[in-house]
């Protein structure tokens, strides 16, 4: 699912009863509304126990984008579902750690380790 004006793309895949959303490109103040809408659409229609956001191909995320992730995590928590992040580029991992998001949302180095952790 992509928007022609967006600088990001969301692609979903299912592995071991876990929805993985691959986020590619940039999430910034200009496209956070579309980012939120895309994530909400994907997560709302999924009834499995866990969702992983795979950031391997994400080049940038703004504070507004981080807020969207926090809102999605809160919605998932209300539905008793797990949300995790994986494969973060070093610059984005540093932002996640600096802001303390890794204390709120589980972060894994690889997709396989995230899938293993959320399916336990």
Biopython code that builds the backbone (N, CA, C, O; Angstrom):
import numpy as np
from Bio.PDB.StructureBuilder import StructureBuilder

atoms = [
    (1, "UNK", "N", (0.849, -1.152, 0.000)),
    (1, "UNK", "CA", (0.000, 0.000, 0.000)),
    (1, "UNK", "C", (0.900, 1.220, 0.000)),
    (1, "UNK", "O", (1.693, 1.421, 0.919)),
    (2, "UNK", "N", (0.774, 2.005, -1.003)),
    (2, "UNK", "CA", (1.603, 3.197, -1.121)),
    (2, "UNK", "C", (0.757, 4.339, -1.628)),
    (2, "UNK", "O", (-0.259, 4.122, -2.288)),
    (3, "UNK", "N", (1.160, 5.531, -1.330)),
    (3, "UNK", "CA", (0.481, 6.735, -1.770)),
    (3, "UNK", "C", (1.445, 7.459, -2.693)),
    (3, "UNK", "O", (2.623, 7.601, -2.366)),
    (4, "UNK", "N", (0.972, 7.913, -3.823)),
    (4, "UNK", "CA", (1.870, 8.512, -4.807)),
    (4, "UNK", "C", (2.588, 9.739, -4.263)),
    (4, "UNK", "O", (3.679, 10.068, -4.729)),
    (5, "UNK", "N", (1.993, 10.426, -3.281)),
    (5, "UNK", "CA", (2.647, 11.596, -2.718)),
    (5, "UNK", "C", (3.513, 11.268, -1.516)),
    (5, "UNK", "O", (4.221, 12.137, -1.007)),
    (6, "UNK", "N", (3.466, 10.031, -1.059)),
    (6, "UNK", "CA", (4.213, 9.626, 0.131)),
    (6, "UNK", "C", (5.659, 9.329, -0.221)),
    (6, "UNK", "O", (6.005, 9.042, -1.367)),
    (7, "UNK", "N", (6.475, 9.409, 0.794)),
    (7, "UNK", "CA", (7.874, 9.044, 0.654)),
    (7, "UNK", "C", (8.137, 7.708, 1.328)),
    (7, "UNK", "O", (9.290, 7.344, 1.559)),
    (8, "UNK", "N", (7.087, 6.980, 1.642)),
    (8, "UNK", "CA", (7.234, 5.691, 2.298)),
    (8, "UNK", "C", (6.312, 4.682, 1.625)),
    (8, "UNK", "O", (5.421, 5.034, 0.853)),
    (9, "UNK", "N", (6.557, 3.422, 1.946)),
    (9, "UNK", "CA", (5.708, 2.353, 1.439)),
    (9, "UNK", "C", (5.534, 1.342, 2.560)),
    (9, "UNK", "O", (6.464, 1.085, 3.324)),
    (10, "UNK", "N", (4.340, 0.769, 2.656)),
    (10, "UNK", "CA", (4.057, -0.287, 3.624)),
    (10, "UNK", "C", (3.679, -1.540, 2.860)),
    (10, "UNK", "O", (2.788, -1.516, 2.011)),
    (11, "UNK", "N", (4.358, -2.634, 3.164)),
    (11, "UNK", "CA", (4.043, -3.931, 2.575)),
    (11, "UNK", "C", (3.843, -4.909, 3.718)),
    (11, "UNK", "O", (4.641, -4.944, 4.655)),
    (12, "UNK", "N", (2.784, -5.703, 3.649)),
    (12, "UNK", "CA", (2.506, -6.644, 4.722)),
    (12, "UNK", "C", (2.764, -8.079, 4.274)),
    (12, "UNK", "O", (2.548, -8.444, 3.119)),
    (13, "UNK", "N", (3.235, -8.879, 5.230)),
    (13, "UNK", "CA", (3.482, -10.302, 5.031)),
    (13, "UNK", "C", (3.090, -11.004, 6.325)),
    (13, "UNK", "O", (3.141, -10.401, 7.397)),
    (14, "UNK", "N", (2.707, -12.251, 6.237)),
    (14, "UNK", "CA", (2.395, -13.004, 7.443)),
    (14, "UNK", "C", (3.361, -14.171, 7.592)),
    (14, "UNK", "O", (3.579, -14.943, 6.658)),
    (15, "UNK", "N", (3.942, -14.286, 8.802)),
    (15, "UNK", "CA", (4.861, -15.366, 9.140)),
    (15, "UNK", "C", (4.469, -15.910, 10.500)),
    (15, "UNK", "O", (4.334, -15.155, 11.463)),
    (16, "UNK", "N", (4.286, -17.226, 10.578)),
    (16, "UNK", "CA", (4.030, -17.886, 11.855)),
    (16, "UNK", "C", (2.973, -17.154, 12.685)),
    (16, "UNK", "O", (3.185, -16.878, 13.866)),
    (17, "UNK", "N", (1.846, -16.844, 12.066)),
    (17, "UNK", "CA", (0.726, -16.168, 12.722)),
    (17, "UNK", "C", (1.105, -14.781, 13.251)),
    (17, "UNK", "O", (0.541, -14.307, 14.238)),
    (18, "UNK", "N", (2.054, -14.147, 12.590)),
    (18, "UNK", "CA", (2.486, -12.797, 12.948)),
    (18, "UNK", "C", (2.462, -11.946, 11.697)),
    (18, "UNK", "O", (2.970, -12.353, 10.652)),
    (19, "UNK", "N", (1.870, -10.760, 11.798)),
    (19, "UNK", "CA", (1.861, -9.836, 10.680)),
    (19, "UNK", "C", (3.133, -9.001, 10.724)),
    (19, "UNK", "O", (3.441, -8.372, 11.737)),
    (20, "UNK", "N", (3.867, -8.999, 9.617)),
    (20, "UNK", "CA", (5.066, -8.168, 9.507)),
    (20, "UNK", "C", (4.758, -7.066, 8.508)),
    (20, "UNK", "O", (4.350, -7.331, 7.377)),
    (21, "UNK", "N", (4.958, -5.829, 8.939)),
    (21, "UNK", "CA", (4.759, -4.672, 8.069)),
    (21, "UNK", "C", (6.126, -4.098, 7.755)),
    (21, "UNK", "O", (6.811, -3.575, 8.635)),
    (22, "UNK", "N", (6.521, -4.200, 6.484)),
    (22, "UNK", "CA", (7.793, -3.638, 6.037)),
    (22, "UNK", "C", (7.570, -2.158, 5.727)),
    (22, "UNK", "O", (6.706, -1.804, 4.925)),
    (23, "UNK", "N", (8.355, -1.309, 6.368)),
    (23, "UNK", "CA", (8.247, 0.126, 6.146)),
    (23, "UNK", "C", (9.490, 0.562, 5.384)),
    (23, "UNK", "O", (10.614, 0.368, 5.846)),
    (24, "UNK", "N", (9.278, 1.150, 4.214)),
    (24, "UNK", "CA", (10.371, 1.562, 3.339)),
    (24, "UNK", "C", (10.306, 3.065, 3.111)),
    (24, "UNK", "O", (9.218, 3.625, 2.974)),
    (25, "UNK", "N", (11.460, 3.720, 3.069)),
    (25, "UNK", "CA", (11.508, 5.142, 2.724)),
    (25, "UNK", "C", (11.657, 6.044, 3.927)),
    (25, "UNK", "O", (12.388, 5.740, 4.870)),
    (26, "UNK", "N", (10.940, 7.178, 3.877)),
    (26, "UNK", "CA", (11.025, 8.203, 4.920)),
    (26, "UNK", "C", (9.648, 8.476, 5.503)),
    (26, "UNK", "O", (8.655, 8.549, 4.780)),
    (27, "UNK", "N", (9.605, 8.625, 6.823)),
    (27, "UNK", "CA", (8.386, 9.054, 7.493)),
    (27, "UNK", "C", (8.722, 10.379, 8.168)),
    (27, "UNK", "O", (9.548, 10.439, 9.079)),
    (28, "UNK", "N", (8.064, 11.441, 7.701)),
    (28, "UNK", "CA", (8.351, 12.767, 8.250)),
    (28, "UNK", "C", (7.050, 13.525, 8.483)),
    (28, "UNK", "O", (5.964, 12.973, 8.307)),
    (29, "UNK", "N", (7.161, 14.774, 8.873)),
    (29, "UNK", "CA", (5.994, 15.586, 9.190)),
    (29, "UNK", "C", (5.029, 15.759, 8.035)),
    (29, "UNK", "O", (3.855, 16.056, 8.253)),
    (30, "UNK", "N", (5.495, 15.583, 6.825)),
    (30, "UNK", "CA", (4.649, 15.771, 5.649)),
    (30, "UNK", "C", (3.765, 14.551, 5.357)),
    (30, "UNK", "O", (2.753, 14.680, 4.669)),
    (31, "UNK", "N", (4.128, 13.390, 5.862)),
    (31, "UNK", "CA", (3.364, 12.190, 5.503)),
    (31, "UNK", "C", (2.912, 11.351, 6.701)),
    (31, "UNK", "O", (2.501, 10.204, 6.526)),
    (32, "UNK", "N", (2.981, 11.901, 7.900)),
    (32, "UNK", "CA", (2.598, 11.103, 9.067)),
    (32, "UNK", "C", (1.117, 10.745, 9.065)),
    (32, "UNK", "O", (0.737, 9.688, 9.569)),
    (33, "UNK", "N", (0.286, 11.602, 8.512)),
    (33, "UNK", "CA", (-1.148, 11.286, 8.464)),
    (33, "UNK", "C", (-1.375, 10.021, 7.624)),
    (33, "UNK", "O", (-2.141, 9.140, 8.013)),
    (34, "UNK", "N", (-0.701, 9.942, 6.471)),
    (34, "UNK", "CA", (-0.820, 8.762, 5.610)),
    (34, "UNK", "C", (-0.186, 7.538, 6.270)),
    (34, "UNK", "O", (-0.700, 6.425, 6.150)),
    (35, "UNK", "N", (0.935, 7.750, 6.968)),
    (35, "UNK", "CA", (1.605, 6.668, 7.683)),
    (35, "UNK", "C", (0.675, 6.084, 8.748)),
    (35, "UNK", "O", (0.520, 4.868, 8.856)),
    (36, "UNK", "N", (0.068, 6.962, 9.521)),
    (36, "UNK", "CA", (-0.863, 6.510, 10.568)),
    (36, "UNK", "C", (-2.041, 5.767, 9.955)),
    (36, "UNK", "O", (-2.420, 4.698, 10.435)),
    (37, "UNK", "N", (-2.610, 6.315, 8.919)),
    (37, "UNK", "CA", (-3.745, 5.688, 8.259)),
    (37, "UNK", "C", (-3.388, 4.292, 7.736)),
    (37, "UNK", "O", (-4.158, 3.346, 7.905)),
    (38, "UNK", "N", (-2.227, 4.171, 7.105)),
    (38, "UNK", "CA", (-1.782, 2.882, 6.579)),
    (38, "UNK", "C", (-1.561, 1.852, 7.668)),
    (38, "UNK", "O", (-1.961, 0.696, 7.527)),
    (39, "UNK", "N", (-0.920, 2.271, 8.765)),
    (39, "UNK", "CA", (-0.683, 1.343, 9.875)),
    (39, "UNK", "C", (-1.993, 0.946, 10.548)),
    (39, "UNK", "O", (-2.195, -0.220, 10.888)),
    (40, "UNK", "N", (-2.876, 1.916, 10.736)),
    (40, "UNK", "CA", (-4.158, 1.601, 11.367)),
    (40, "UNK", "C", (-4.973, 0.645, 10.508)),
    (40, "UNK", "O", (-5.606, -0.277, 11.023)),
    (41, "UNK", "N", (-4.954, 0.866, 9.210)),
    (41, "UNK", "CA", (-5.689, -0.031, 8.308)),
    (41, "UNK", "C", (-5.144, -1.455, 8.387)),
    (41, "UNK", "O", (-5.911, -2.414, 8.472)),
    (42, "UNK", "N", (-3.834, -1.589, 8.360)),
    (42, "UNK", "CA", (-3.210, -2.919, 8.405)),
    (42, "UNK", "C", (-3.435, -3.594, 9.747)),
    (42, "UNK", "O", (-3.722, -4.790, 9.794)),
    (43, "UNK", "N", (-3.310, -2.853, 10.829)),
    (43, "UNK", "CA", (-3.437, -3.461, 12.148)),
    (43, "UNK", "C", (-4.896, -3.723, 12.515)),
    (43, "UNK", "O", (-5.188, -4.699, 13.206)),
    (44, "UNK", "N", (-5.804, -2.879, 12.071)),
    (44, "UNK", "CA", (-7.223, -3.045, 12.389)),
    (44, "UNK", "C", (-7.788, -4.320, 11.774)),
    (44, "UNK", "O", (-8.624, -4.989, 12.380)),
    (45, "UNK", "N", (-7.337, -4.650, 10.588)),
    (45, "UNK", "CA", (-7.896, -5.806, 9.889)),
    (45, "UNK", "C", (-7.191, -7.121, 10.254)),
    (45, "UNK", "O", (-7.566, -8.180, 9.749)),
    (46, "UNK", "N", (-6.188, -7.064, 11.112)),
    (46, "UNK", "CA", (-5.434, -8.255, 11.468)),
    (46, "UNK", "C", (-5.850, -8.743, 12.853)),
    (46, "UNK", "O", (-5.827, -7.976, 13.815)),
    (47, "UNK", "N", (-6.229, -10.010, 12.954)),
    (47, "UNK", "CA", (-6.700, -10.561, 14.226)),
    (47, "UNK", "C", (-5.677, -11.430, 14.943)),
    (47, "UNK", "O", (-5.982, -11.997, 15.992)),
    (48, "UNK", "N", (-4.468, -11.545, 14.398)),
    (48, "UNK", "CA", (-3.448, -12.371, 15.027)),
    (48, "UNK", "C", (-2.917, -11.747, 16.302)),
    (48, "UNK", "O", (-3.290, -10.625, 16.645)),
    (49, "UNK", "N", (-2.044, -12.466, 17.013)),
    (49, "UNK", "CA", (-1.565, -12.022, 18.321)),
    (49, "UNK", "C", (-0.449, -10.973, 18.301)),
    (49, "UNK", "O", (-0.199, -10.324, 19.317)),
    (50, "UNK", "N", (0.229, -10.798, 17.148)),
    (50, "UNK", "CA", (1.383, -9.899, 17.150)),
    (50, "UNK", "C", (1.601, -9.248, 15.789)),
    (50, "UNK", "O", (1.304, -9.817, 14.738)),
    (51, "UNK", "N", (2.132, -8.032, 15.859)),
    (51, "UNK", "CA", (2.517, -7.300, 14.646)),
    (51, "UNK", "C", (3.940, -6.794, 14.840)),
    (51, "UNK", "O", (4.302, -6.283, 15.900)),
    (52, "UNK", "N", (4.730, -6.952, 13.792)),
    (52, "UNK", "CA", (6.111, -6.480, 13.799)),
    (52, "UNK", "C", (6.262, -5.426, 12.713)),
    (52, "UNK", "O", (5.853, -5.634, 11.571)),
    (53, "UNK", "N", (6.849, -4.301, 13.077)),
    (53, "UNK", "CA", (7.209, -3.286, 12.088)),
    (53, "UNK", "C", (8.678, -3.498, 11.747)),
    (53, "UNK", "O", (9.551, -3.339, 12.601)),
    (54, "UNK", "N", (8.943, -3.855, 10.502)),
    (54, "UNK", "CA", (10.305, -4.106, 10.037)),
    (54, "UNK", "C", (10.825, -2.827, 9.388)),
    (54, "UNK", "O", (10.325, -2.398, 8.349)),
    (55, "UNK", "N", (11.830, -2.228, 10.012)),
    (55, "UNK", "CA", (12.365, -0.938, 9.570)),
    (55, "UNK", "C", (13.672, -1.074, 8.790)),
    (55, "UNK", "O", (14.399, -0.093, 8.634)),
    (56, "UNK", "N", (13.974, -2.254, 8.306)),
    (56, "UNK", "CA", (15.241, -2.459, 7.609)),
    (56, "UNK", "C", (15.446, -1.457, 6.470)),
    (56, "UNK", "O", (16.568, -1.003, 6.244)),
    (57, "UNK", "N", (14.388, -1.114, 5.761)),
    (57, "UNK", "CA", (14.503, -0.206, 4.612)),
    (57, "UNK", "C", (13.984, 1.195, 4.912)),
    (57, "UNK", "O", (13.729, 1.974, 3.993)),
    (58, "UNK", "N", (13.828, 1.517, 6.185)),
    (58, "UNK", "CA", (13.416, 2.868, 6.571)),
    (58, "UNK", "C", (14.662, 3.738, 6.693)),
    (58, "UNK", "O", (15.605, 3.386, 7.403)),
    (59, "UNK", "N", (14.665, 4.861, 6.008)),
    (59, "UNK", "CA", (15.848, 5.717, 6.034)),
    (59, "UNK", "C", (15.728, 6.855, 7.040)),
    (59, "UNK", "O", (16.745, 7.407, 7.461)),
    (60, "UNK", "N", (14.504, 7.220, 7.435)),
    (60, "UNK", "CA", (14.321, 8.346, 8.352)),
    (60, "UNK", "C", (12.946, 8.251, 8.983)),
    (60, "UNK", "O", (11.983, 7.834, 8.340)),
    (61, "UNK", "N", (12.859, 8.645, 10.260)),
    (61, "UNK", "CA", (11.558, 8.796, 10.915)),
    (61, "UNK", "C", (11.626, 10.013, 11.827)),
    (61, "UNK", "O", (12.565, 10.162, 12.609)),
    (62, "UNK", "N", (10.632, 10.874, 11.724)),
    (62, "UNK", "CA", (10.579, 12.091, 12.527)),
    (62, "UNK", "C", (9.915, 11.803, 13.873)),
    (62, "UNK", "O", (9.417, 10.703, 14.110)),
    (63, "UNK", "N", (9.917, 12.802, 14.740)),
    (63, "UNK", "CA", (9.244, 12.646, 16.021)),
    (63, "UNK", "C", (7.743, 12.429, 15.821)),
    (63, "UNK", "O", (7.111, 11.724, 16.608)),
    (64, "UNK", "N", (7.171, 13.026, 14.778)),
    (64, "UNK", "CA", (5.751, 12.799, 14.482)),
    (64, "UNK", "C", (5.516, 11.344, 14.085)),
    (64, "UNK", "O", (4.489, 10.763, 14.437)),
    (65, "UNK", "N", (6.452, 10.760, 13.364)),
    (65, "UNK", "CA", (6.351, 9.343, 13.008)),
    (65, "UNK", "C", (6.462, 8.449, 14.231)),
    (65, "UNK", "O", (5.767, 7.437, 14.327)),
    (66, "UNK", "N", (7.335, 8.816, 15.171)),
    (66, "UNK", "CA", (7.458, 8.051, 16.415)),
    (66, "UNK", "C", (6.162, 8.114, 17.214)),
    (66, "UNK", "O", (5.753, 7.134, 17.837)),
    (67, "UNK", "N", (5.529, 9.272, 17.186)),
    (67, "UNK", "CA", (4.245, 9.408, 17.890)),
    (67, "UNK", "C", (3.203, 8.463, 17.286)),
    (67, "UNK", "O", (2.420, 7.856, 18.016)),
    (68, "UNK", "N", (3.191, 8.338, 15.977)),
    (68, "UNK", "CA", (2.260, 7.409, 15.314)),
    (68, "UNK", "C", (2.508, 5.984, 15.805)),
    (68, "UNK", "O", (1.562, 5.255, 16.101)),
    (69, "UNK", "N", (3.765, 5.593, 15.892)),
    (69, "UNK", "CA", (4.095, 4.241, 16.370)),
    (69, "UNK", "C", (3.604, 4.047, 17.803)),
    (69, "UNK", "O", (3.080, 2.988, 18.147)),
    (70, "UNK", "N", (3.776, 5.066, 18.629)),
    (70, "UNK", "CA", (3.302, 4.987, 20.009)),
    (70, "UNK", "C", (1.778, 4.831, 20.050)),
    (70, "UNK", "O", (1.262, 4.038, 20.836)),
    (71, "UNK", "N", (1.062, 5.574, 19.217)),
    (71, "UNK", "CA", (-0.399, 5.463, 19.173)),
    (71, "UNK", "C", (-0.836, 4.076, 18.709)),
    (71, "UNK", "O", (-1.794, 3.516, 19.243)),
    (72, "UNK", "N", (-0.148, 3.526, 17.727)),
    (72, "UNK", "CA", (-0.459, 2.174, 17.251)),
    (72, "UNK", "C", (-0.159, 1.157, 18.356)),
    (72, "UNK", "O", (-0.929, 0.219, 18.562)),
    (73, "UNK", "N", (0.951, 1.341, 19.062)),
    (73, "UNK", "CA", (1.302, 0.424, 20.162)),
    (73, "UNK", "C", (0.234, 0.464, 21.251)),
    (73, "UNK", "O", (-0.127, -0.579, 21.797)),
    (74, "UNK", "N", (-0.270, 1.641, 21.572)),
    (74, "UNK", "CA", (-1.317, 1.759, 22.585)),
    (74, "UNK", "C", (-2.600, 1.053, 22.122)),
    (74, "UNK", "O", (-3.257, 0.369, 22.907)),
    (75, "UNK", "N", (-2.946, 1.227, 20.849)),
    (75, "UNK", "CA", (-4.135, 0.562, 20.297)),
    (75, "UNK", "C", (-3.960, -0.955, 20.332)),
    (75, "UNK", "O", (-4.896, -1.681, 20.667)),
    (76, "UNK", "N", (-2.772, -1.431, 19.991)),
    (76, "UNK", "CA", (-2.500, -2.871, 20.026)),
    (76, "UNK", "C", (-2.609, -3.394, 21.453)),
    (76, "UNK", "O", (-3.175, -4.463, 21.684)),
    (77, "UNK", "N", (-2.080, -2.657, 22.391)),
    (77, "UNK", "CA", (-2.119, -3.060, 23.794)),
    (77, "UNK", "C", (-3.561, -3.166, 24.286)),
    (77, "UNK", "O", (-3.900, -4.098, 25.015)),
    (78, "UNK", "N", (-4.406, -2.221, 23.894)),
    (78, "UNK", "CA", (-5.819, -2.275, 24.283)),
    (78, "UNK", "C", (-6.496, -3.521, 23.718)),
    (78, "UNK", "O", (-7.452, -4.024, 24.308)),
    (79, "UNK", "N", (-6.017, -4.017, 22.596)),
    (79, "UNK", "CA", (-6.578, -5.222, 21.966)),
    (79, "UNK", "C", (-5.824, -6.487, 22.406)),
    (79, "UNK", "O", (-6.032, -7.559, 21.837)),
    (80, "UNK", "N", (-4.961, -6.366, 23.403)),
    (80, "UNK", "CA", (-4.159, -7.477, 23.935)),
    (80, "UNK", "C", (-3.305, -8.132, 22.854)),
    (80, "UNK", "O", (-3.201, -9.356, 22.780)),
    (81, "UNK", "N", (-2.705, -7.302, 22.028)),
    (81, "UNK", "CA", (-1.807, -7.785, 20.982)),
    (81, "UNK", "C", (-0.427, -7.166, 21.195)),
    (81, "UNK", "O", (-0.290, -6.088, 21.775)),
    (82, "UNK", "N", (0.581, -7.874, 20.713)),
    (82, "UNK", "CA", (1.952, -7.411, 20.849)),
    (82, "UNK", "C", (2.357, -6.601, 19.630)),
    (82, "UNK", "O", (1.926, -6.890, 18.513)),
    (83, "UNK", "N", (3.183, -5.588, 19.843)),
    (83, "UNK", "CA", (3.794, -4.822, 18.765)),
    (83, "UNK", "C", (5.288, -4.788, 19.034)),
    (83, "UNK", "O", (5.723, -4.532, 20.157)),
    (84, "UNK", "N", (6.071, -5.049, 17.990)),
    (84, "UNK", "CA", (7.525, -5.016, 18.117)),
    (84, "UNK", "C", (8.117, -4.343, 16.884)),
    (84, "UNK", "O", (7.494, -4.300, 15.823)),
    (85, "UNK", "N", (9.313, -3.826, 17.040)),
    (85, "UNK", "CA", (10.076, -3.242, 15.939)),
    (85, "UNK", "C", (11.279, -4.128, 15.687)),
    (85, "UNK", "O", (11.811, -4.741, 16.612)),
    (86, "UNK", "N", (11.713, -4.197, 14.419)),
    (86, "UNK", "CA", (12.924, -4.972, 14.145)),
    (86, "UNK", "C", (13.721, -4.349, 13.014)),
    (86, "UNK", "O", (13.233, -3.516, 12.250)),
    (87, "UNK", "N", (14.962, -4.787, 12.942)),
    (87, "UNK", "CA", (15.878, -4.447, 11.840)),
    (87, "UNK", "C", (16.043, -2.945, 11.654)),
    (87, "UNK", "O", (16.005, -2.443, 10.531)),
    (88, "UNK", "N", (16.225, -2.240, 12.752)),
    (88, "UNK", "CA", (16.363, -0.786, 12.669)),
    (88, "UNK", "C", (17.759, -0.391, 12.212)),
    (88, "UNK", "O", (18.748, -0.888, 12.751)),
    (89, "UNK", "N", (17.855, 0.498, 11.224)),
    (89, "UNK", "CA", (19.163, 1.051, 10.867)),
    (89, "UNK", "C", (19.756, 1.754, 12.095)),
    (89, "UNK", "O", (19.011, 2.228, 12.953)),
    (90, "UNK", "N", (21.060, 1.823, 12.183)),
    (90, "UNK", "CA", (21.716, 2.332, 13.392)),
    (90, "UNK", "C", (21.260, 3.742, 13.785)),
    (90, "UNK", "O", (21.099, 4.016, 14.974)),
    (91, "UNK", "N", (21.050, 4.628, 12.831)),
    (91, "UNK", "CA", (20.622, 5.997, 13.162)),
    (91, "UNK", "C", (19.229, 5.997, 13.775)),
    (91, "UNK", "O", (18.962, 6.753, 14.709)),
    (92, "UNK", "N", (18.344, 5.160, 13.260)),
    (92, "UNK", "CA", (16.984, 5.095, 13.792)),
    (92, "UNK", "C", (16.980, 4.376, 15.139)),
    (92, "UNK", "O", (16.239, 4.767, 16.040)),
    (93, "UNK", "N", (17.786, 3.343, 15.288)),
    (93, "UNK", "CA", (17.915, 2.654, 16.574)),
    (93, "UNK", "C", (18.387, 3.634, 17.644)),
    (93, "UNK", "O", (17.895, 3.608, 18.772)),
    (94, "UNK", "N", (19.329, 4.486, 17.298)),
    (94, "UNK", "CA", (19.842, 5.475, 18.246)),
    (94, "UNK", "C", (18.723, 6.420, 18.694)),
    (94, "UNK", "O", (18.629, 6.751, 19.876)),
    (95, "UNK", "N", (17.884, 6.850, 17.766)),
    (95, "UNK", "CA", (16.756, 7.725, 18.103)),
    (95, "UNK", "C", (15.790, 6.997, 19.034)),
    (95, "UNK", "O", (15.336, 7.559, 20.030)),
    (96, "UNK", "N", (15.478, 5.744, 18.703)),
    (96, "UNK", "CA", (14.555, 4.934, 19.514)),
    (96, "UNK", "C", (15.106, 4.784, 20.933)),
    (96, "UNK", "O", (14.352, 4.892, 21.900)),
    (97, "UNK", "N", (16.406, 4.539, 21.067)),
    (97, "UNK", "CA", (17.016, 4.364, 22.382)),
    (97, "UNK", "C", (17.093, 5.688, 23.139)),
    (97, "UNK", "O", (16.839, 5.733, 24.343)),
    (98, "UNK", "N", (17.441, 6.756, 22.440)),
    (98, "UNK", "CA", (17.563, 8.071, 23.074)),
    (98, "UNK", "C", (16.223, 8.558, 23.615)),
    (98, "UNK", "O", (16.160, 9.145, 24.695)),
    (99, "UNK", "N", (15.165, 8.315, 22.868)),
    (99, "UNK", "CA", (13.835, 8.764, 23.284)),
    (99, "UNK", "C", (13.177, 7.830, 24.300)),
    (99, "UNK", "O", (12.149, 8.173, 24.883)),
    (100, "UNK", "N", (13.764, 6.658, 24.510)),
    (100, "UNK", "CA", (13.211, 5.706, 25.459)),
    (100, "UNK", "C", (12.102, 4.836, 24.892)),
    (100, "UNK", "O", (11.448, 4.105, 25.636)),
    (101, "UNK", "N", (11.883, 4.906, 23.593)),
    (101, "UNK", "CA", (10.849, 4.078, 22.978)),
    (101, "UNK", "C", (11.135, 2.593, 23.159)),
    (101, "UNK", "O", (10.209, 1.783, 23.186)),
    (102, "UNK", "N", (12.405, 2.232, 23.281)),
    (102, "UNK", "CA", (12.741, 0.816, 23.470)),
    (102, "UNK", "C", (12.326, 0.317, 24.862)),
    (102, "UNK", "O", (12.354, -0.887, 25.119)),
    (103, "UNK", "N", (11.941, 1.234, 25.759)),
    (103, "UNK", "CA", (11.396, 0.845, 27.059)),
    (103, "UNK", "C", (9.886, 0.613, 26.979)),
    (103, "UNK", "O", (9.291, 0.026, 27.882)),
    (104, "UNK", "N", (9.274, 1.083, 25.885)),
    (104, "UNK", "CA", (7.823, 0.973, 25.699)),
    (104, "UNK", "C", (7.481, -0.117, 24.697)),
    (104, "UNK", "O", (6.527, -0.873, 24.882)),
    (105, "UNK", "N", (8.271, -0.188, 23.632)),
    (105, "UNK", "CA", (8.032, -1.130, 22.544)),
    (105, "UNK", "C", (9.271, -2.010, 22.401)),
    (105, "UNK", "O", (10.396, -1.510, 22.390)),
    (106, "UNK", "N", (9.060, -3.309, 22.294)),
    (106, "UNK", "CA", (10.184, -4.228, 22.145)),
    (106, "UNK", "C", (10.869, -4.015, 20.802)),
    (106, "UNK", "O", (10.211, -3.861, 19.773)),
    (107, "UNK", "N", (12.204, -4.007, 20.826)),
    (107, "UNK", "CA", (13.019, -3.799, 19.631)),
    (107, "UNK", "C", (13.950, -4.995, 19.468)),
    (107, "UNK", "O", (14.609, -5.411, 20.420)),
    (108, "UNK", "N", (14.001, -5.547, 18.247)),
    (108, "UNK", "CA", (14.833, -6.718, 17.963)),
    (108, "UNK", "C", (15.767, -6.403, 16.806)),
    (108, "UNK", "O", (15.448, -5.606, 15.924)),
    (109, "UNK", "N", (16.918, -7.042, 16.829)),
    (109, "UNK", "CA", (17.934, -6.777, 15.811)),
    (109, "UNK", "C", (17.543, -7.337, 14.440)),
    (109, "UNK", "O", (17.936, -6.786, 13.411)),
    (110, "UNK", "N", (16.771, -8.429, 14.423)),
    (110, "UNK", "CA", (16.414, -9.055, 13.148)),
    (110, "UNK", "C", (14.945, -9.458, 13.150)),
    (110, "UNK", "O", (14.306, -9.562, 14.196)),
    (111, "UNK", "N", (14.441, -9.678, 11.960)),
    (111, "UNK", "CA", (13.054, -10.136, 11.820)),
    (111, "UNK", "C", (12.877, -11.496, 12.491)),
    (111, "UNK", "O", (11.893, -11.722, 13.195)),
    (112, "UNK", "N", (13.829, -12.398, 12.273)),
    (112, "UNK", "CA", (13.696, -13.745, 12.844)),
    (112, "UNK", "C", (13.663, -13.698, 14.369)),
    (112, "UNK", "O", (12.880, -14.418, 14.989)),
    (113, "UNK", "N", (14.495, -12.868, 14.979)),
    (113, "UNK", "CA", (14.481, -12.804, 16.447)),
    (113, "UNK", "C", (13.189, -12.173, 16.946)),
    (113, "UNK", "O", (12.694, -12.551, 18.007)),
    (114, "UNK", "N", (12.637, -11.226, 16.209)),
    (114, "UNK", "CA", (11.359, -10.614, 16.593)),
    (114, "UNK", "C", (10.229, -11.628, 16.499)),
    (114, "UNK", "O", (9.411, -11.738, 17.412)),
    (115, "UNK", "N", (10.182, -12.367, 15.397)),
    (115, "UNK", "CA", (9.134, -13.381, 15.219)),
    (115, "UNK", "C", (9.235, -14.434, 16.319)),
    (115, "UNK", "O", (8.225, -14.831, 16.900)),
    (116, "UNK", "N", (10.454, -14.883, 16.601)),
    (116, "UNK", "CA", (10.635, -15.877, 17.650)),
    (116, "UNK", "C", (10.140, -15.357, 19.003)),
    (116, "UNK", "O", (9.495, -16.091, 19.752)),
    (117, "UNK", "N", (10.437, -14.106, 19.311)),
    (117, "UNK", "CA", (10.068, -13.537, 20.606)),
    (117, "UNK", "C", (8.557, -13.341, 20.737)),
    (117, "UNK", "O", (7.986, -13.652, 21.783)),
    (118, "UNK", "N", (7.910, -12.836, 19.702)),
    (118, "UNK", "CA", (6.475, -12.536, 19.832)),
    (118, "UNK", "C", (5.601, -13.775, 19.702)),
    (118, "UNK", "O", (4.426, -13.736, 20.068)),
    (119, "UNK", "N", (6.143, -14.863, 19.193)),
    (119, "UNK", "CA", (5.343, -16.080, 19.044)),
    (119, "UNK", "C", (5.497, -17.025, 20.236)),
    (119, "UNK", "O", (4.873, -18.086, 20.254)),
    (120, "UNK", "N", (6.291, -16.676, 21.205)),
    (120, "UNK", "CA", (6.464, -17.509, 22.408)),
    (120, "UNK", "C", (5.210, -17.518, 23.219)),
    (120, "UNK", "O", (5.157, -18.161, 24.267)),
]
sb = StructureBuilder()
sb.init_structure("model")
sb.init_model(0)
sb.init_chain("A")
sb.init_seg("    ")
for serial, (resi, resn, name, xyz) in enumerate(atoms, 1):
    if name == "N":
        sb.init_residue(resn, " ", resi, " ")
    sb.init_atom(name, np.array(xyz, "f"), 0.0, 1.0, " ", f" {name:<3s}", serial, name[0])
structure = sb.get_structure()
